[in-house]
Amino acid sequence: MINSFHIPVLTKEVLHYLNFKKGGGVYIDCTLGGGGHSKAILKNIYPDGLLIGIDQDIEAIEAAKVELKNFPGKVKLVKGNFKNLEDILSDLKLEAVSGIIFDLGVSSHQLKEKERGFSFREDSHLDMRMDQTQKFDASILINRYTEKELIGVFERYGEERLSKRIARLIVTERQKKPITTTRQLADLVIRALPKTKKRKKWRIHPATRVFQAIRIEVNQELKALEKGLNQAINVLDDKGRICVISYHSLEDRIVKTLFKEVKREGIAQKNYGLKILTKKPIRPSLEEVKKNPKARSAKLRVAEKIIPVT
């Protein structure tokens, strides 16, 4: 099997900040993908450590099984959502872990597989589910949400300035014929543009923000992120570190805000503190971006948990 999941981003930096100790430890890759970050971590903790990989996409789990086959007995792969991290660890009879990584966003594999419906570059069914057992998909959203609900999704998760025009046209057109393909939706977004914008050469396709917003809503990504981050910090051991790679401002804002809130609340309100190790997010080097252009928008934030001596 060829691993078509994306090349892991900021791997060298993640390994540096995870600050591996002797004795292995337990590490969690909350966004397993094809197992790129997991493999790099295992090279540092094998044979004494344990790697837990979580992903809601069964195709990611299968790809990672192949990628990580050379670390027998030291990998546990779980199909699930990181918003349920504490339950997953409880099922594995684990309480505390040494380090955690989140590499957010959609994988190259999901974008390339046209039947997954994440991209408008190929015409396919409007799907966008990361968990393919989930019933609710993008076509249901586009054809059932009210105009007001569509505007809210496009504004909140896509920061789309033309949300009202786009939502209005979608509602008008779906009354004539259901909108079920990526091409249909992308074409509608272009039709909703003012004439001046239609004539311009686009650096970024006009449908990009709308597709991002729909994907986030279908998978409830930002709500899951908040839950997952809180639970991740809870399950970290003393001096345990959390690394989060985000790709757009909405994700990064949640990470930055939550780290600051936990740090501010501190030991007075919780039984632990949080030390933020990255005053500004770490960005990929020019060399990495040249090798992997998809890394250009990545931002890494890292924090360390501190449990006081009682």
Secondary structure, DSSP 8 states (H G I E B T S, - for coil): ----S---SSHHHHHHHH---TT--EEEESS-TTSHHHHHHHHHHTTT-EEEEEES-HHHHHHHHHHTTTSTTSEEEEES-GGGHHHHHHHTT---EEEEEEE-S--HHHHH-GGG---SSS--BS---SSTT-S--HHHHHHHS-HHHHHHHHHHHH--TTHHHHHHHHHHHHHHS---BHHHHHHHHHHHS-HHHHHS--SS-TTHHHHHHHHHHHHTHHHHHHHHHHHHHHHEEEEEEEEEEE-SHHHHHHHHHHHHHHHHHHHHHSS-EEEES-SS-B---HHHHHH-GGGTT-EEEEEEEE----
